[in-house]
Every structure is written in C-alpha cells, then in structure tokens.
Amino acid sequence: MHTPRQSPAVAPVLVSLDDGIARLTLNRPDKLNALNYATIDALMAHLDAIETDPAVRAVVLTGAGDRAFSAGGDIREFSGSVARGVAAATQEFVRRGQAMTARIEAFPKPIIVAVNGLAFGGGCEITEAAHLAIASERALFAKPEIRLGMPPTFGGTQRLSRLAGRKRALALLLTGERFSPAQALEMGLVNAVVPHDELIPAASDLARRIVRHAPLAVSAVITAVTRGLNMGIAEGLQVESEQFARMVPTADLAEGLAAWIDGREPLYQGR
Ligand code: COA
C-alpha cells in the first residue's frame, strides 16, 4: 500500500495492512489523540491512498494508547484559528473537519471505527460518520462543544440527530454530558459493545465478514444507503436502481449469480 511519507516516530496516524484490512491508528496518545490539523490531513492522505489501492478492502480506524479514541478537535490549535476571525476559523477548522467526516461517510470501502476509549467531540463525530462502529466497554462518549461556547463543527449537529432522533441528539448536544457505550448502542451510534481485549478482533472480524463479498457491491450498498439517507424515498430508490445498474455489466455480478446457481462459493475479482 502506498502511504504518505512520515517518520514513524512522529506520524500522527499509523497504518498497517493485514489480509486486505487496513488499520489506521490516530497516534497522539499523550494528547488523547486530539485532532490537530496535521492528524486530520494525515488521515485524509491515508484514505486517498487506500481508496485507489485494490489490496485494501476495508478500514479499521482506532486510537493509540489506553485512554482515548479521540478527545476531539485540538482546542489549542483551533483557538488560534478562532482568534484570526471567521474566515480563518471556517477555512482551517470547520471545512477541514467537515471534509474529513464527509470523506469517511462517503468512502467507497467500509470504514469500521473501533472506539477504544474516550470519543469526545470530533472523536464522536468520526464515529457518527463511519459506516460501522464497535465500542470497547471502556469507551466513553460526549458532545462537549457546548461547554466551550460553540456548536459542534464536524457534522455533529447533523448526523447524530439523523441516527438517534432529534430529541436524544439535542439532549446530548445541549447538556454536553457524557454517555456510555450501552447508550451509544441503544441510540444506534455503535453496532456492538465488546470487552476491551476483544475490540480489534471484533472490528477485524466484522471487516472480514464484509470483504468476502464483491467489492463493487459493497461500495454500491454504502453509496445507496449514504446518499439515500439524505434524500426522499423516490430519489433514494433512483440511487438504488443506479447502483444496481452499475453492477449489471460486471464480472462479479455474473460470478455471484453463477456461483449460486452452481451451488459453489463465488470467486470475486473486483471488476
Ligand atoms: N485538544 C487539545 N488537547 C487536548 C484535548 C483537546 N481536545 N483533549 C485533551 N488534550 C490534551 C490535554 O491538554 C493534555 O495535554 P497536556 O498533558 O500537554 O496538558 C492531555 O491531552 C491529557 O488530557 P487531560 O485533560 O490532562 O486529561 P484528563 O483525564 O484530565 O481529561 C478530558 C480528559 C477528555 C475530560 C479533557 O482532556 C477534555 O476535556 N478534553 C477536551 C474535550 C473536548 O472538549 N473536545 C471537543 C473539542 S471541539
């Protein structure tokens, strides 16, 4: 896999590849993996490389250290942008963070967040944007931006209300109070809660259960669901139809149908 050039000692995001599944690790453990601009930019660069690499079929995204997935936007750094005024704050902080969560949400390969600890602010917003998420029993969530005198800015006012419903989202956004993995599960923010030691194996297992399927079909499902959620049902059905139409000429659809008819396991080629 081509990866952006970084010194491993200081790389803000670590990357490894195991059997088609890339693991990205936010790597500022002494800052609770707070999302400074370098970390966001490195994550985006890794996603660019992964998107075009056929050897990577899915991504597991987690945090380094034993305390945090991510404590959110780097407050010291974005305070500087705020001090420079609206244009700088919007360009440097809001647009960058929104582009990151939009990229994760629309990424054509499945992204599974493994929430290994605190997921506050931007850490929670990444979890909201990801296709799937598994939380450790040690995870802890919060939307604490209100305590800083601001609303969330990485999509945090938009995606949680769509996921969990307006009143549940507003209660969390307006109080800034912490919530448990069990509450996150109940709200549909995560797919499962597992013992801490089982977190990465559980996320990797979920990835493996997906990547055995045709990559183009996986991508089509992600696209149809993600785009469709933000449209009316008629337009959503049109997207679904278009995604199916894209599959019709592919070798993988022919193979999936033939394998079923022959009673054998399909062998997908990604085309
Ligand atoms: N931005 C920048 N630095 C952060 C950070 C953030 N969002 N969250 C934690 N850090 C840094 C701390 O400044 C500290 O660095 P230092 O050792 O150089 O002083 C280090 O990470 C450890 O955090 P600390 O606050 O000492 O840990 P704690 O256990 O006392 O508190 C939190 C943990 C999560 C409650 C606290 O760090 C916090 O409130 N963070 C901000 C959460 C937030 O508001 N996120 C949304 C931002 S938009």
Residues whose N, C-alpha, C, O or C-beta is under 5 A from the ligand:
A	BS01	COA	D30 K31 L32 A34 A71 G72 G73 D74 I75 R76 F120 G121 G122 P144 E145
